[in-house]
Amino acid sequence: MAIQHSWQQAWEQTLTGANSFYRDNPPANQFTTSVMFNGELASAVAELIRGFDDGTELIITDVGAGAGQLSLALADQLAERPWIRFAAVDLSPSPAVLPPSMRWLVGDARALPLQPARRVVIAHEFLDDIPCERFEVDEWGEAHLIIVTDGAAIMGPTLADDIACARLEVNAAELRNWLDKWWPARRPFMRGEVGSTRDATWQHLTGWITSGLGIAIDYGHLRAEREVGTWDGGTLTGFRGGRAVTPILDGSCNITAHVAMDAVAAARPNCEYTLNRQTEVLHGGHVTKPGGLGDFLWLTQEFSDT
Ligand SMILES: C[S@@+](CC[C@H](N)C(=O)[O-])C[C@H]1O[C@@H](n2cnc3c(N)ncnc32)[C@H](O)[C@@H]1O
């Protein structure tokens, strides 16, 4: 019998596993993210940091730092504040030259136990890379797990079948709970992604903060849009050489899916946050990237140790 995996397990293999895309494809050659377009995004983030900074020790921690453009731009723009230090985390090695104020940590951010400190944690186009499960609804309105067999994605057991899902090492109850709360619609033939792994990742990253800011900037969506069907086709995409391609699981492309940003915000309850569209934050509301940045959401969360 062919070996079956859940989609998340197969996706994980293309991130950190046997057929890791990043092992052979340095981020600098693969992405055209907003941080590479111009200094506008870094300037907006620097402004948020200046608004928070009170002249005491602060570590700016860029998670999924890629080729380091955002960290390097921030180090440059905040150079007049020598008490601010920088840490960048990525699966890939650092650029050749780093400023003395910056450390580069190579590793899986989800497993890094960084010392809690006064920090600004920034995740720019990072959470969309975190593998998650996918679901598809059948013609009777029942949600199924998407599984992978011989490299092909097919409809697997229903999410109501705890035993069949457990055989695939999937906790169906956890997925159902997330869907009931954040993506409750069950329209026949709709597809989507279950965001619980992104929520857990954000909880982990912001656990490195005693007081500070958590800033997540990503392709995202909100419950009101999910409820009315805006994202019923799902958001899974592949990227290779900076271009969107069919997402296949052989390690030849980077796989991403939009982030349920309101669910991520709720992963750290009891702290103030704002959620804005990037078009509102940058450039007076004008879209600056060909293809549009309307899907880009900014989550800014403030943490205090008092
Ligand atoms: C789309 S790129 C974004 C890079 C950069 N933040 C930017 O906006 O240009 C995603 C980055 O996250 C890194 N990454 C993905 N999963 C990771 C993980 N679990 N731990 C650390 N880095 C990860 C990848 O190596 C890649 O450099």
The ligand as a MOL file (V3000), in Angstrom:
LIG
                    3D

  0  0  0     0  0            999 V3000
M  V30 BEGIN CTAB
M  V30 COUNTS 27 29 0 0 0
M  V30 BEGIN ATOM
M  V30 1 C 9.5270 34.2070 2.1760 0
M  V30 2 S 11.0540 34.2620 3.0020 0 CHG=1
M  V30 3 C 10.9900 35.8670 3.7240 0
M  V30 4 C 12.3420 36.4200 4.0320 0
M  V30 5 C 12.3480 37.8310 4.6100 0
M  V30 6 N 11.6390 37.9230 5.8810 0
M  V30 7 C 11.7610 38.7880 3.6060 0
M  V30 8 O 10.6360 39.2520 3.8200 0
M  V30 9 O 12.3970 39.0610 2.5770 0 CHG=-1
M  V30 10 C 10.8010 33.1830 4.3730 0
M  V30 11 C 12.0600 32.9300 5.1590 0
M  V30 12 O 11.7050 32.2000 6.3410 0
M  V30 13 C 12.6970 31.2190 6.5750 0
M  V30 14 N 12.0650 30.1540 7.3490 0
M  V30 15 C 11.0010 29.3890 6.9850 0
M  V30 16 N 10.6730 28.5500 7.9670 0
M  V30 17 C 11.5410 28.7750 8.9710 0
M  V30 18 C 11.6990 28.2430 10.2760 0
M  V30 19 N 10.8840 27.2870 10.7140 0
M  V30 20 N 12.6870 28.7320 11.0590 0
M  V30 21 C 13.5110 29.7180 10.6130 0
M  V30 22 N 13.4010 30.2700 9.3930 0
M  V30 23 C 12.4340 29.8030 8.5780 0
M  V30 24 C 13.1520 30.7770 5.2040 0
M  V30 25 O 14.4710 30.2460 5.2400 0
M  V30 26 C 13.0930 32.0910 4.4220 0
M  V30 27 O 14.3200 32.7630 4.4380 0
M  V30 END ATOM
M  V30 BEGIN BOND
M  V30 1 1 1 2
M  V30 2 1 2 3
M  V30 3 1 2 10
M  V30 4 1 3 4
M  V30 5 1 4 5
M  V30 6 1 5 6
M  V30 7 1 5 7
M  V30 8 2 7 8
M  V30 9 1 7 9
M  V30 10 1 10 11
M  V30 11 1 11 12
M  V30 12 1 11 26
M  V30 13 1 12 13
M  V30 14 1 13 14
M  V30 15 1 13 24
M  V30 16 1 14 15
M  V30 17 1 14 23
M  V30 18 2 15 16
M  V30 19 1 16 17
M  V30 20 1 17 18
M  V30 21 2 17 23
M  V30 22 1 18 19
M  V30 23 2 18 20
M  V30 24 1 20 21
M  V30 25 2 21 22
M  V30 26 1 22 23
M  V30 27 1 24 25
M  V30 28 1 24 26
M  V30 29 1 26 27
M  V30 END BOND
M  V30 END CTAB
M  END
